[in-house]
Amino acid sequence: MTSPIDSTPESRMWASLAHISAFAGLVFPFGSVLGPLLIWLVKREEMPFVDDQGKEALNFNISMTLYMVVSILMIVVLVGFLMIGVLALIWAVLVILAAVRSNEGIPYRYPLTIRFIQ
C-alpha cells in the first residue's frame, strides 16, 4: 500500500473523478479513456495529486481497452466470452477502489497496468 501524500480536498475530489470518469465508457465508446484523459489534461498542471492519479487512471483504462480487444478476438476460440466477463468485473471493482483511495488522499496503483504515460 502506498502511503498518503499531501493533497487538498479539491485535488482528492478531482483525482477521484479521474478514476470514476472511466464509467463514461458504459455510455459512449472509448469514454473510459476519454474521461480520465480530459480530467488529467485540465488539472495536471495545478494539482500534482491529480497529475499522478490521472495518469494512473488513464494507463489502466488504456490497458483494459487493449485487454478487451484481445478478449473480443479470442471469442473465436470461445475463451473470449469468459475473459470479457472477468475483465469487466475486475475493471469495475478496481475503478471504484481507486476512487475511494484517491478520495482518502492515498495514491492508488492499479494492477495489470501497462505504463504508457510516465
MIMAR-185347 format. One record per residue: residue in one letter; x, y, z of N, C-alpha, C in turn; residue number from 0. Coordinates in Angstrom, 3 decimals. Example, Ala and Ser with C-alpha at 12.3 -4.5 7.8 and 13.67 -1.06 7.14 Angstrom:
BEGIN
a:13.190:-5.690:7.800:12.300:-4.500:7.800:13.200:-3.300:7.800:0
s:12.850:-2.250:7.080:13.670:-1.060:7.140:12.900:0.030:7.870:1
This chain:
BEGIN
m:0.847:-1.179:0.000:0.000:0.000:0.000:0.888:1.236:0.000:0
t:0.520:2.196:-0.796:1.250:3.442:-0.872:0.801:4.355:0.257:1
s:1.729:5.088:0.816:1.382:5.966:1.935:0.678:7.221:1.437:2
p:-0.117:7.856:2.300:-0.807:9.080:1.915:0.191:10.194:1.591:3
i:-0.170:11.048:0.656:0.658:12.212:0.345:-0.160:13.454:0.604:4
d:0.509:14.587:0.660:-0.199:15.841:0.878:-1.113:16.128:-0.308:5
s:-2.364:16.324:-0.009:-3.322:16.658:-1.054:-4.447:17.467:-0.420:6
t:-4.989:18.361:-1.204:-6.095:19.183:-0.725:-7.401:18.440:-0.973:7
p:-8.461:18.831:-0.275:-9.763:18.206:-0.559:-10.163:18.349:-2.036:8
e:-9.823:19.485:-2.630:-10.170:19.693:-4.041:-9.388:18.740:-4.952:9
s:-8.099:18.571:-4.676:-7.318:17.661:-5.524:-7.750:16.206:-5.325:10
r:-8.142:15.843:-4.109:-8.654:14.487:-3.870:-9.949:14.268:-4.643:11
m:-10.813:15.295:-4.674:-12.070:15.171:-5.416:-11.796:14.968:-6.912:12
w:-10.898:15.786:-7.470:-10.592:15.675:-8.898:-9.906:14.350:-9.223:13
a:-9.052:13.876:-8.316:-8.396:12.577:-8.537:-9.428:11.458:-8.536:14
s:-10.383:11.529:-7.608:-11.459:10.524:-7.577:-12.291:10.587:-8.846:15
l:-12.572:11.794:-9.305:-13.336:11.946:-10.551:-12.570:11.392:-11.755:16
a:-11.250:11.507:-11.735:-10.451:10.943:-12.833:-10.659:9.430:-12.910:17
h:-10.750:8.795:-11.750:-10.988:7.351:-11.739:-12.444:7.029:-12.117:18
i:-13.394:7.696:-11.481:-14.824:7.423:-11.702:-15.253:7.760:-13.133:19
s:-14.587:8.741:-13.738:-14.963:9.123:-15.103:-14.788:7.990:-16.093:20
a:-14.082:6.942:-15.708:-13.929:5.770:-16.583:-15.278:5.120:-16.871:21
f:-16.241:5.303:-15.975:-17.567:4.728:-16.208:-18.284:5.396:-17.379:22
a:-17.730:6.478:-17.908:-18.278:7.086:-19.124:-18.215:6.094:-20.283:23
g:-17.325:5.119:-20.171:-17.226:4.078:-21.197:-18.466:3.213:-21.296:24
l:-19.289:3.231:-20.264:-20.547:2.494:-20.316:-21.593:3.244:-21.132:25
v:-21.344:4.534:-21.370:-22.305:5.377:-22.088:-21.906:5.571:-23.546:26
f:-20.624:5.812:-23.803:-20.193:6.007:-25.182:-18.824:5.359:-25.404:27
p:-18.539:4.975:-26.648:-17.292:4.268:-26.959:-16.058:5.072:-26.552:28
f:-15.109:4.397:-25.972:-13.841:4.957:-25.522:-13.992:6.021:-24.437:29
g:-15.156:6.093:-23.832:-15.369:7.021:-22.727:-14.514:6.679:-21.527:30
s:-14.171:5.405:-21.377:-13.338:5.002:-20.241:-11.917:5.553:-20.365:31
v:-11.509:5.902:-21.558:-10.204:6.525:-21.763:-10.350:8.048:-21.829:32
l:-11.383:8.506:-22.491:-11.559:9.956:-22.665:-11.871:10.690:-21.366:33
g:-12.641:10.073:-20.466:-12.971:10.715:-19.194:-11.727:11.037:-18.375:34
p:-10.909:10.009:-18.051:-9.677:10.295:-17.307:-8.721:11.217:-18.066:35
l:-8.672:11.084:-19.392:-7.784:11.932:-20.196:-8.166:13.399:-20.052:36
l:-9.445:13.710:-20.153:-9.880:15.107:-20.044:-9.563:15.700:-18.672:37
i:-9.856:14.965:-17.630:-9.580:15.472:-16.278:-8.078:15.644:-16.079:38
w:-7.304:14.683:-16.529:-5.856:14.772:-16.386:-5.294:15.974:-17.147:39
l:-5.737:16.176:-18.386:-5.232:17.295:-19.188:-5.594:18.653:-18.583:40
v:-6.784:18.762:-18.008:-7.241:20.044:-17.466:-6.580:20.364:-16.128:41
k:-6.379:19.363:-15.270:-5.945:19.625:-13.894:-4.495:19.248:-13.579:42
r:-3.780:18.638:-14.492:-2.433:18.126:-14.180:-1.437:19.212:-13.806:43
e:-1.552:20.380:-14.387:-0.592:21.458:-14.135:-0.740:22.056:-12.738:44
e:-1.966:22.158:-12.247:-2.200:22.849:-10.983:-2.274:21.933:-9.774:45
m:-2.460:20.629:-9.975:-2.613:19.700:-8.853:-1.771:18.451:-9.083:46
p:-0.628:18.329:-8.396:0.246:17.162:-8.582:-0.441:15.827:-8.269:47
f:-1.333:15.808:-7.285:-2.032:14.566:-6.945:-2.931:14.133:-8.099:48
v:-3.585:15.079:-8.750:-4.439:14.769:-9.902:-3.573:14.338:-11.083:49
d:-2.417:14.951:-11.234:-1.486:14.552:-12.291:-1.122:13.075:-12.128:50
d:-0.749:12.690:-10.920:-0.365:11.305:-10.634:-1.531:10.342:-10.834:51
q:-2.664:10.626:-10.232:-3.807:9.716:-10.294:-4.475:9.728:-11.663:52
g:-4.442:10.866:-12.354:-4.984:10.935:-13.713:-4.199:10.054:-14.671:53
k:-2.866:10.099:-14.560:-2.029:9.220:-15.393:-2.299:7.758:-15.066:54
e:-2.449:7.475:-13.776:-2.718:6.099:-13.352:-4.044:5.600:-13.936:55
a:-5.088:6.418:-13.829:-6.404:6.039:-14.364:-6.349:5.881:-15.881:56
l:-5.656:6.790:-16.534:-5.539:6.739:-17.986:-4.785:5.486:-18.437:57
n:-3.656:5.196:-17.816:-2.883:3.994:-18.161:-3.694:2.727:-17.946:58
f:-4.405:2.663:-16.822:-5.204:1.472:-16.530:-6.299:1.275:-17.571:59
n:-6.989:2.343:-17.918:-8.104:2.206:-18.857:-7.643:1.949:-20.284:60
i:-6.487:2.467:-20.662:-5.916:2.104:-21.961:-5.558:0.618:-21.960:61
s:-4.940:0.166:-20.875:-4.574:-1.254:-20.759:-5.809:-2.140:-20.831:62
m:-6.850:-1.781:-20.090:-8.070:-2.596:-20.092:-8.735:-2.601:-21.471:63
t:-8.672:-1.491:-22.180:-9.225:-1.443:-23.540:-8.479:-2.434:-24.439:64
l:-7.166:-2.459:-24.322:-6.382:-3.420:-25.109:-6.714:-4.854:-24.721:65
y:-6.848:-5.115:-23.428:-7.204:-6.467:-22.980:-8.584:-6.865:-23.509:66
m:-9.511:-5.926:-23.556:-10.853:-6.224:-24.083:-10.806:-6.537:-25.576:67
v:-9.975:-5.799:-26.318:-9.834:-6.070:-27.752:-9.310:-7.490:-27.956:68
v:-8.312:-7.873:-27.174:-7.778:-9.239:-27.265:-8.867:-10.247:-26.906:69
s:-9.651:-9.946:-25.882:-10.736:-10.853:-25.473:-11.770:-11.007:-26.578:70
i:-12.095:-9.913:-27.230:-13.064:-9.972:-28.329:-12.521:-10.847:-29.458:71
l:-11.233:-10.708:-29.743:-10.619:-11.550:-30.774:-10.609:-13.020:-30.351:72
m:-10.526:-13.269:-29.050:-10.473:-14.641:-28.537:-11.864:-15.295:-28.497:73
i:-12.902:-14.550:-28.804:-14.240:-15.144:-28.865:-14.273:-16.263:-29.905:74
v:-13.440:-16.139:-30.920:-13.371:-17.145:-31.976:-13.089:-18.523:-31.382:75
v:-12.284:-18.580:-30.335:-11.969:-19.867:-29.706:-12.763:-20.053:-28.405:76
l:-13.820:-19.269:-28.237:-14.770:-19.370:-27.137:-14.228:-18.983:-25.756:77
v:-12.957:-18.709:-25.640:-12.379:-18.297:-24.357:-12.705:-16.830:-24.093:78
g:-12.893:-16.079:-25.153:-13.128:-14.643:-25.046:-14.351:-14.279:-24.234:79
f:-15.400:-15.077:-24.314:-16.628:-14.766:-23.557:-16.339:-14.703:-22.057:80
l:-15.620:-15.676:-21.563:-15.258:-15.707:-20.149:-14.320:-14.549:-19.809:81
m:-13.340:-14.301:-20.672:-12.376:-13.231:-20.438:-13.051:-11.871:-20.357:82
i:-14.024:-11.629:-21.224:-14.726:-10.345:-21.220:-15.457:-10.139:-19.901:83
g:-16.135:-11.154:-19.431:-16.853:-11.049:-18.165:-15.933:-10.809:-16.980:84
v:-14.847:-11.554:-16.930:-13.886:-11.410:-15.827:-13.226:-10.031:-15.872:85
l:-12.824:-9.593:-17.058:-12.202:-8.271:-17.185:-13.160:-7.155:-16.788:86
a:-14.413:-7.260:-17.181:-15.394:-6.227:-16.839:-15.582:-6.138:-15.322:87
l:-15.643:-7.267:-14.669:-15.793:-7.278:-13.206:-14.559:-6.701:-12.526:88
i:-13.382:-7.127:-12.942:-12.134:-6.605:-12.373:-12.055:-5.098:-12.583:89
w:-12.374:-4.646:-13.782:-12.331:-3.225:-14.116:-13.223:-2.412:-13.181:90
a:-14.473:-2.823:-13.038:-15.419:-2.063:-12.212:-14.976:-2.009:-10.746:91
v:-14.547:-3.134:-10.209:-14.122:-3.183:-8.803:-12.889:-2.308:-8.583:92
l:-11.902:-2.401:-9.473:-10.676:-1.633:-9.296:-10.899:-0.128:-9.475:93
v:-11.777:0.263:-10.395:-12.070:1.688:-10.578:-12.708:2.255:-9.313:94
i:-13.649:1.543:-8.740:-14.294:2.012:-7.504:-13.285:2.071:-6.360:95
l:-12.460:1.051:-6.225:-11.442:1.030:-5.178:-10.470:2.199:-5.336:96
a:-10.040:2.463:-6.554:-9.113:3.575:-6.811:-9.754:4.914:-6.469:97
a:-11.019:5.084:-6.800:-11.707:6.337:-6.490:-11.812:6.550:-4.987:98
v:-12.113:5.504:-4.263:-12.220:5.608:-2.799:-10.861:5.954:-2.202:99
r:-9.820:5.256:-2.632:-8.480:5.525:-2.105:-8.030:6.941:-2.438:100
s:-8.276:7.387:-3.652:-7.897:8.747:-4.039:-8.633:9.782:-3.203:101
n:-9.880:9.522:-2.925:-10.667:10.444:-2.113:-10.113:10.525:-0.680:102
e:-9.448:9.465:-0.232:-8.812:9.462:1.086:-7.426:10.097:1.049:103
g:-6.956:10.471:-0.144:-5.632:11.056:-0.292:-4.523:10.035:-0.437:104
i:-4.886:8.801:-0.687:-3.903:7.719:-0.837:-3.727:7.429:-2.325:105
p:-2.521:7.619:-2.857:-2.297:7.318:-4.280:-2.527:5.834:-4.543:106
y:-3.309:5.517:-5.559:-3.633:4.133:-5.877:-2.857:3.687:-7.108:107
r:-2.343:2.474:-7.084:-1.660:1.868:-8.227:-2.451:0.640:-8.655:108
y:-2.954:0.694:-9.884:-3.715:-0.426:-10.428:-2.792:-1.593:-10.767:109
p:-3.249:-2.819:-10.519:-2.506:-3.971:-11.054:-2.843:-4.132:-12.540:110
l:-2.115:-4.958:-13.231:-2.382:-5.291:-14.646:-2.261:-4.091:-15.582:111
t:-1.502:-3.083:-15.183:-1.432:-1.846:-15.951:-0.130:-1.724:-16.726:112
i:-0.256:-1.391:-17.993:0.906:-1.068:-18.821:1.099:0.439:-18.671:113
r:2.295:0.870:-18.316:2.571:2.295:-18.058:2.927:2.995:-19.368:114
f:1.917:3.403:-20.107:2.137:4.125:-21.361:2.602:5.548:-21.100:115
i:1.983:6.195:-20.113:2.294:7.583:-19.779:3.054:7.581:-18.463:116
q:4.235:8.105:-18.474:5.053:8.136:-17.262:4.821:9.413:-16.576:117
